[in-house]
Amino acid sequence: MATMTLTYIYSESTAVLGTLATFAEPHAYDLCEFHARKLTVPNGWSVIKEEISQSGSGPTEDDLMAIADAVRVAAASLPASSADLTERIHHSAQIGARRGHLRAVPN
């Protein structure tokens, strides 16, 4: 499992090993702890390594429970079947048809 992200600063001949990136970057590489420890760089290059505490990495149990609760709430609001969804779409189309198109509103 990836724990750190490796990036390079070519102009300064430096490799930076820091916290796990939260977004995809074309020239960044996620490394597991084993490979982060074994990292070597070309001669003349330097490595900047940010130490990462294990207590602050990853979601907490409370975070995971909040996500699970949000998924349950969202799932409960979904239609029970595709027939129910079709009925809702048809009903909303009828409502829109009764209201008509654009209207001018007096000042």
C-alpha positions as CSV (number, residue, x, y, z in Angstrom):
1,M,0.0,0.0,0.0
2,A,1.4,3.4,-1.0
3,T,2.4,5.7,1.9
4,M,4.5,8.4,0.2
5,T,4.7,10.3,-3.1
6,L,8.0,10.8,-4.9
7,T,8.5,13.8,-7.1
8,Y,11.5,15.3,-8.8
9,I,12.8,18.8,-9.2
10,Y,15.1,18.3,-12.2
11,S,16.4,21.9,-12.2
12,E,17.8,21.4,-8.6
13,S,18.7,17.7,-9.0
14,T,16.5,16.9,-6.1
15,A,14.1,14.1,-5.3
16,V,11.3,14.9,-2.9
17,L,9.6,12.1,-0.9
18,G,6.6,13.5,1.0
19,T,3.1,12.8,2.1
20,L,0.8,10.8,-0.2
21,A,-0.6,13.0,-2.9
22,T,-4.4,13.5,-2.9
23,F,-4.6,14.0,-6.6
24,A,-3.1,12.4,-9.7
25,E,0.1,14.1,-11.0
26,P,1.8,12.9,-14.2
27,H,5.3,13.0,-12.8
28,A,4.6,11.8,-9.3
29,Y,5.0,8.3,-8.1
30,D,3.3,6.7,-5.1
31,L,5.6,4.4,-3.1
32,C,5.0,1.9,-0.4
33,E,7.1,2.2,2.8
34,F,9.6,-0.6,1.7
35,H,10.4,1.1,-1.6
36,A,10.5,4.6,0.0
37,R,13.2,3.3,2.3
38,K,15.2,1.7,-0.5
39,L,15.1,4.9,-2.7
40,T,18.3,5.8,-4.4
41,V,19.0,8.8,-6.7
42,P,21.6,9.6,-9.3
43,N,25.1,10.8,-8.1
44,G,25.0,14.4,-7.3
45,W,21.3,14.5,-6.5
46,S,19.9,15.1,-3.1
47,V,16.8,13.7,-1.4
48,I,14.4,15.7,0.7
49,K,12.4,13.2,2.8
50,E,9.5,14.3,4.9
51,E,9.0,12.0,7.9
52,I,5.4,10.8,8.1
53,S,3.7,9.8,11.4
54,Q,1.6,6.7,11.1
55,S,-1.1,8.2,13.4
56,G,-2.0,11.0,10.9
57,S,-2.1,8.9,7.7
58,G,-5.3,7.6,6.2
59,P,-8.9,8.0,7.2
60,T,-9.9,7.5,10.8
61,E,-12.6,5.0,11.8
62,D,-14.9,8.0,12.3
63,D,-14.2,9.1,8.8
64,L,-15.1,5.7,7.4
65,M,-18.3,5.5,9.4
66,A,-19.4,8.9,8.2
67,I,-18.8,7.8,4.6
68,A,-20.8,4.6,5.2
69,D,-23.7,6.6,6.7
70,A,-23.7,9.0,3.8
71,V,-23.9,6.1,1.3
72,R,-26.8,4.5,3.3
73,V,-28.7,7.8,3.2
74,A,-28.1,8.2,-0.5
75,A,-29.1,4.6,-1.2
76,A,-32.3,5.0,0.8
77,S,-33.4,8.0,-1.4
78,L,-32.9,6.0,-4.7
79,P,-36.0,4.5,-6.4
80,A,-36.8,1.0,-5.5
81,S,-36.9,-0.2,-9.1
82,S,-36.4,1.0,-12.6
83,A,-40.2,1.1,-13.1
84,D,-40.4,3.5,-10.2
85,L,-37.7,5.7,-11.8
86,T,-39.6,5.7,-15.1
87,E,-42.7,6.8,-13.3
88,R,-40.9,9.7,-11.6
89,I,-39.4,10.9,-14.9
90,H,-42.8,10.7,-16.6
91,H,-44.5,12.6,-13.7
92,S,-41.9,15.3,-13.7
93,A,-42.2,15.7,-17.5
94,Q,-46.0,16.2,-17.1
95,I,-45.5,18.8,-14.5
96,G,-43.1,20.7,-16.8
97,A,-45.6,20.4,-19.7
98,R,-48.4,22.0,-17.6
99,R,-46.3,25.0,-16.7
100,G,-45.6,26.0,-20.3
101,H,-42.6,27.7,-21.6
102,L,-41.1,31.1,-20.8
103,R,-43.4,33.8,-19.7
104,A,-43.0,37.6,-19.4
105,V,-43.4,38.9,-15.8
106,P,-44.7,42.5,-15.5
107,N,-42.6,45.0,-13.4
